[in-house]
Amino acid sequence: MSADSVSRFVAGSSASASGYPLRPGPRFLQILGVIKVLAGLLLLVAISWEVIAGGEHFSRPYLAVQFVVCLLFLCDFFVRWGADGWSLRFFWRNLFYLLLSVPYLNIVSWSGVTLSRGAAMLLGLVPLLRAFLAMTIVVGWLVGNRVRRLLAAYIFTVVVFTYISALIFYDYELPVNPHLHGFGNALWWAWMNVTTVGAAIFPVTAIGK
């Protein structure tokens, strides 16, 4: 064993003995970022199923999925905080991410509080925003050029928010809007409004407007 290897081993042992865990490397943090994106996609599929299937909103399976995804987001926050040396600067700079990672719907469900439909939908979309931010970072990884990265992030943002807008529009308008016959209509309405052309389907509810 070389002297350099011995010194690295001793340094690692002393770090462990002093009570400070070894910091995760950049490769591990990148893998964790990809896992966050996959978890966010799973959450998006779950809430899409809840809305489009037309069954019970925020059922037990969906709440279980959201709880697991939020736990993953929370673990990611604390792992990255530890990698930064538990600095207060990191905490305050990333406090917004921490607040978006809290499973609010699960807490409300456990407390037995009954929320209005709008409030429940809003809380259900909070972790999706956290997932969206993670997806945007990964888009930046995949595109090397700065200009192309900004363009890709812009396109990705438009597509995701158009889809989420279609979900909300479909959820609120379907029971009362006679011109809305399926999720395809809602998706077309959202896309036409993004392009500022406008659609022949006019919203009826306040949320839809």
N, C-alpha and C positions, 0 to 999 in steps of 0.2 A: 504493500500500500504506500503510495507516494505521500510526501509531506503535505502537498496541497490537499489531497483527499482527507488526510487526518485533520487538517485545520478546518475544512468545511464540516466534517463530522462533529468536531468539538464545538464549533459555532452553533450548529443546529441543536446539539444536545443542551448547550447552555441556554439557548432561546426557549427550549421546552421546559427546562428546569426552572427558568425564571417566571414561568406561569403565562407566557405569551405564546399563543398558538402560531405555527408557521403560516405565513400569509399565502393565499392562493395565487398562482401565477396567472399571467394574462390568458394563457390557453384555457385554463379552467373557467375563467370569467367569460370568455367567448362562448364556451360550451353552455354555460349557465344562461347566457343571453339567448342562444338558440332554443334551449328548453323553455324559456319564458315565451318566446314567440309561438312555439307549438302549443303551450298552455293557453295562450291568448286565442289562438285559432280554435281550440277546443271549446273555450268559453263562448266564442262567437257562434259556433255551430250549435251549442246547447241553447243559447237564447233565441237563435233562429228557429230551432225546433219548437221551443215553447210558444213562440208567437205564431208561426205559420201553421203548426198543427192545430191550433185553436183549442187546445185543452186547458188544463189548469195552469195558471200563471205561477211561475216560481215554485214548481213542484219540488218534492223531496230530492229526486235525482238532480235537478238543476241546482238546488241549494248545495248539494254535496259536491258537484263539480265546481261551483263558485268558491266554496270553502277551500278545496284542495288547491285551486289556482291561486287564491289569495295567500294561502300559506306559502306557496312557492315564491310569490312576489315578495312576501315579508322575509323569507329566508335569503333571497337575493339581496335585499336591502342590507341585512345585517352582515352577510358575507362580504359585501363590498365595503361596508363601513369598517369591518375588521381589517380588510386589506388596506384601508387607508389609515390604519392606526388608531381607530376610534376617535378621530378628530371632530371637534365641534363644528369646524368649517364644513366638513362633509355632511354632517347631520343637517345643518341649516340649509345648505344648498340643495339637499335632496329630500327635505321634509315633505314637499308636495308629492313626491313619489310614494313616500311612506303613507300619507293620508289616502292616496288612491288605492293602496294595497289592502286596506282594512276591509274585511268581509261584513259590510254594514247590513246587508240583507239577512245574513245568518244571525247577527246579533239581535236584529229586530224580531226575527222568527223565534229565537230562544226566549226573548223577553215577553212574548205574547202580545206585543203592541200591533194593532191593526192600522196599516197605512192606507192612504188613498191610492187609487190606481196610478196617478201621475207621480206621486212620491216614490212608490215602489219601483216604477219603471226607471226613474232617475237614479235611485240607488243601485238598481241592477246594471245600469250602464257605466257606473263609476269604475269598476275593475276593467271594463272594456277599454276605457280611456288609457288606463295603465298599460294594457296589452298593446294598444295602438302605438304608444310611445316606444315600447320595446321593439315593435315591428319596424318602426321608422329608423331606429338605430341599425338594425340588421340590413335594411335597404342601403344604408350608408356604407356598410361593410362590403356589400356586393358590388357597389359601383365605385370605382377608383377615382375617376375624374371628378373634380369639385362641382363643375357645372352640371355634369350628368347626374351627380348625386342629388343636387338640389332639384333637378327636373324629375328624377325618379321619386324623390320624397314628395314632391308636389302632386304627381299623378297618383301615387299611392294614397295620399291624404284625401284627394277628391273621390277616389273609388270607394274607400272605406266609409267615409262620411256619407256618401250617397247611399250606400247599402244600409247603413244604420238609420238614416232618415227614412228610407223606404220601409224598414221594419216598424219604426214608430208610427208612421203614417198608416200603414196597414193595420196595426194593432188598434188604433183609435178610430179609424174611419170605416172599417169593414162593417161593423154592426149598424151604422146609420147612413152610410153613403151608398145610394143605389147604383152609382156609376162605377163602383169599385167591385170587381168580380174575382179578384185573385191577387196573389203577391206579384205576379208579373205586371199587372196594372200599376201597383204601388211603385215597383222598381222603375217602370217607364215614367211615371209621374215625377219621381225624384230626379231622374236623369234629365228630363226635359226642363225642370226648374233650375238645375245646375247650369245647363247651357243657356239659360235665360229665354228660351223659346216659349216655355209655358206648355201646360197640358190641358186637354179637354176635361179632365177630372178636376172639379173644384172642391176643395176641402170644406167640410161641414163643421167639424169640431174646432174648438179654440186651439188645441194642440196641433191639429192638422194645418191650420192656417199659419 
